[in-house]
Each structure stands twice: as C-alpha cells, then as structure tokens.
Amino acid sequence: IPKTGGNASNLLSFQTFFRTKGIPVKESHACIQVDIPIYLLAPKLDQEIEPQDLRTPKVHVNKRTGNFVIPEHGVYGSWQELELLLKTWLKNRKLSRSDTQDKYPKLSLIKDSVHVDTKMYVKYKPVDSLRKKKLGEVLNNLNISKRNCDVEVLKSMGARVSSDLQEIVVPVRIPDGTLVGYRVISKLEEELQESNIPVRAKKNILPFPHGLHQTESEKYGCIVVGSLIDSIALGSKINLPIITLPDSGNLHPDHIPFLDQFQTIFIWLTNDVQGYQNAKLFAQKICERKCKIVNSSYPNPSTALEEDLDVKAALSEARSLYHESLTTFEQLRDNVYLEFVQSDEMMGVKWKRFAAMNNILGGFRRGELTIFSGRTGSGKTTFLSEWSLDLLTQGVNTLWCSFEVKNTRLMRVMMKQFSLINIDKDIQEFDSIADKFTRLPLYLTDFHGSQQIDAVMDAVSHAVYVHDITHIIVDNMQFMMGSSGYKSFDRFQVQDNTIEKFRKFATAHNCHVTLVIHPRKEDEDKLTSNSIFGGAKATQEADNVLLLQEEKSDDSFFKKKSVEVVKNRYAGNLGSINLRFCKPVNTFSRYAFEIVSNSADSEEEEDTVNSSTSDPIIAEAMISKKKKTTKLESDAPSETVAKPKKK
C-alpha cells in the first residue's frame, strides 16, 4: 500500500478542483460523476469521431481512491491522469483556431491492459456440440448437480469443455463485448474451484466480473453472486442480469461504476458468517440504499436450488441495510438468527496452528481491538507473524503495518513459517514457495520508523476500502507517538488519542486491529495488564489483551514462553497457551514444532528444534549448530498433527 502524498487522494481536493475549474459534477454514494466531450477519448477509441458528435460520456471518479472509470467505453486511469486531461481540455478551449493546441494525454483501455491467449479456448469443445451423455459426464466429474445446470444458460455464456471433460471455461467480457479473460471451473483435491485466467494480482480493474456484457436490456436490477456455479444455477430461474465477482471476498472499487446503471442490486453470497459480513461490506461500498441482501436463512443460490427452495421468494425477502440513524429488530433479525444457528461460527475464524487459543478466545472476530504486549526481544513480531499467517491461509485479508522491521525481513521469516522449510539451507525451493506465498491475501505498508498517526490512518483506511482488509497489525504503537506533532501533549495523552482512533476505526469498518504496545520497564518477572505502557485507556478500550510471557526454568538456560489472555470481552475466558520455538523455521506454534521435529532424521536436528532463542527478527543473539532440515511436500501443514518422538 503506497503512502499517499499530500491531498492527492482526498475527497475535498477532488471537489475543490472541479469547483475552481467550473466543471459541473454529480455525486453518487461512491463516485463523483463528470461529463466530458467524446472527442477527448478519440485517440484511444477504435472509431471515427466526427466534430458534430456531441456525446458526453460519464466519468466516474472514486471518492476514496481518485481512480476514474468510463464504463461505456472501457476507459480507466488514475486521478493524476484525469486531472491532466481536464486541464489540457480547459486550456485548449481558451485558444483561438490559429493557436496550436496541446495534445491530449493517452488514456488506458481495459482491453489493452491484458493479453488473452485464445488457443486454449479454441481447442475446447462448445457445450452445445456435446451429446447429453458427455455433458452429464462433465457435470459428474465436477460434482455439479444436473438440475442446476441448464444447457441453454451455458450456451449463452459461451461455455466450452476441455477434451478430458475435467474443466468448463467461460469467457469474461467487458460491457462492449471485448474478451478480457476466462473463468475456469475445475476440481482440485476433490474440491470444486473457480479460477481467473490470466492470473493477475488484485491491484487494478482486472480480473473483471462476469456477466456485465449481458446487461444492456435490463437496467432495473441485477444479482451479484460470488461463484459462476451460482450464476449458472440462477440463469434459468431469474430474468435478471447475474454478475459474478472475480473474488467472492473482495469488491474492487473500480468495479463499482459498472454497477451504477442498476436501480436495485441484490447481493446473494453464502449464508455463513463470513459471507454475510462480506455482503454487508459490499453494500456499504456500493450504496446501502440501492442494495438488498438475501436473507441468511437461504444458502448460496446453487445450494438453495438443490434444496428446492424458492429463489424468487429469497429475492423478495431480501432487505436493505439502510437507515438514516436508527435500527430495528427487523434489520438485526438476520444477525440474531446467526447468533442462534451458527453460534460456533459467530465465535470467529478458528486458529489451526494455535488451536488451543480457540478454547479461550473462541476465534478471530471482526470489529475488535486486540492489544498485544511483550518484553523487548521476546519474540512479539515473530509470534504475530505466524499468528497472522494462520489466519491468512484461511482467507483473512491482512494488512501489516511494521514500523520497526523492514518488509523484506518480515517476509523472509513469514515464508519460512509458511512453508516450514529452512530456506536458508534449501534456497532452491524459494521460487516454488514464493509462488504459493504470493496467493495469500497479504498487504503491507511501506512505512518504516516514526510516522504521523494521520498518515498511517489514511493508508489503513485506503487498504480497508480497496482490498477489503479484515485484519490490521500495527507493530508497534510507540512509533506513532514520537511524530505526533502535538508537542503540548504528554506521551500518555498522545497514546490515548491513538488508541481511541484505532478503536473507532475497528468498529466503524468492521475489521480487527491488533495493536502492539511495549510494556513498562519494570523488574517483575511476569507481565500483567497493568504492565502495558501508558494509562488505563489501552486495556479499557481493548476487546482482548494478550501478553507474551517468559518464564525462566531452573533446569534450562532457555526461557519458557507462553501467550496469556488477560482480557476477553466476547467470551470472558482467560488463560494461557504454551509456545515451542522452532529455530530453523522461526515458528512458535506446537503445530509447526511437532511437524518439523517429526520430520527430523537425526539427534542433532532434534536438539536444534528443541532449542530456544530470542526473537530472530529483533536480535539474532545465538548461533545454532549446523543442521539439515527436511522439506515438507505441501505448502501448508495438514490438520492432523503427529505426536513428537520421545527421547
């Protein structure tokens, strides 16, 4: 996440620019809308624009990011590009015919931003050319219910089938019909999966949603789903455009203008806690007034049809979340229902590496503030790295704000924790591990050293909006106190203001903030909630308070480490879990420790695994013996953990 400079990404600066330039605008919930002459786009459009052509395409400028999109022409770009275009246009308008006009800057077209290889698609067989028996075999191979798959729907999508009958490929097009990619339905380890081709990082307008090229005839409403299987299932049942998001867990801001054409938008994702929270988040980004979320008593569309549920009734019962300042039980009804029928899921995402923590905290939940503390060099950053990695592998979008440790150093440790391979010894495995690591929904700020709290909040807010971040780790708070700019305030007051901002942010944006705070310098061996630096506001505002404890053992030079929960607002349970440090892969979880120790094939390696040291990121104070680390064949550990060998 880049640091924003000045007021470049600020709504007030956008509005001021248009007002001072005399350009009339309209505002929607997410965008500022501006009409510009069609001839400004002439250099980039594949058509002849005559002088008398008075069309004025609508430009949608996102209020948060400043990026603009012209949906009907597939043009997009940054605020700086639009600003230069409009300044050039206004300047040329003032020139006489004899004067030489400035050239208009080139704008980006979606179709020019990606190269689509059509060879694979051409080789595949069209669905309508398959016999009924062959089509049935394809559906059986992919575990797709025949009753949910209408041949005419597949045909209208342009679907094709691989020669081995193991994949269904559907082209993805922008509104003007230009091909910009494919959506592939396949099977991986007995699980149905959908992937986008070509594979691109989720940083811009691509990959593109499926179904927007079929919306010309119907502007009343559309249904937004998270899976192409759901789109196929609904296609023959509902006479509304069905839009499939490229990622069910993320709605990119550049896609919102393409939905502006609809008066009503039904959002129908999965009915679990994660799906329902994503639906609410998407509605807030699009516009709560026009969005309706399908009742959580209905599963996702394909499952609903398998269970003979009435999909039209599901849409008629969908509710809007919008209310000016009040709420009612009717609006809270779905949340209350989930509290009863999915009480275990409401506890949050379960940890796998730190499974014992589920018995105390219950799980990872959005909208909470966690305070984490531990002595200098005890391993706070290393522990949080694996702690967040546990959630990352389960699809929790995470933002790391590391002021003390450089990102490259953090990634070095996290890759070893992710793969459970000592990459220092097996450097040839780097590319393979990096390819898998890249798929994690992980984002980082490029801050380092002391920072202004407002600059940090601006970057965090941008990340939450653009990438739908649900977990933010700030390491650590002291780096935002030295550059506060409020010289008259004492450090306690500055800290209280910082904590208050993160508390409000976590609640307002429904994301979990983990804030690292150093403890006071004291002689006591064991930390308590009173050991946290500053006033009492930190522990009062926090939902959870976790302490990394160190205990010196009489029979060992090394200290035993544990994580103690001293506050748990949601469940009320308190307790601690013991940690086992594994130096070759920099992990603290028993989960990883037992896997690595069981993979060891020599006494020397077991001795190395059982040793403990200070935080490898903060201080590498010890030099370990030379050892050989056995690679794991998978990129993530299995859920079944073998017992460690007894000496």
Secondary structure by P-SEA (a helix, b strand, c coil): ccccccccccaaaaaaaaaaacccccccccbbbbbbbcccccccccccccccccbbbbbbbbccccccccccccccccaaaaaaaaaaaaaaaacccccccccccbbbbccccccccccccccccccccccaaaaaaaaaaaccccccccaaaaaaabbbbcccccbbbbbbbcccccccbbbbbbbcccbbbbbbccccccccccccccccccccccccbbbbbccaaaaaaaccccccbbbbbccccccccccccccccccbbbbbccccaaaaaaaaaaaaacccccbbbcccccccaaaaaaacccaaaaaaabbbcccccccccccaaaaaaaaacccccccccccccaaaaaaacccccccbbbbbbbcccccaaaaaaaaaaaaaaaccbbbbbcccccaaaaaaaaaaaaccccccccccaaaaaaaaaaaccbbbbcccccccaaaaaaaaaaaaaaccccbbbbccaaaaaaacccccccaaaaaaaaaaaaaaaaaaacbbbbbbbbcccccccccccccccccccccccccbbbbbbbbbbccccbbbbbbbbcccccccccbbbbbbbbcccccccaaaaaaaaaacccaaaaaaaacccccccccccccccbbbbbbbccccccccccccccc
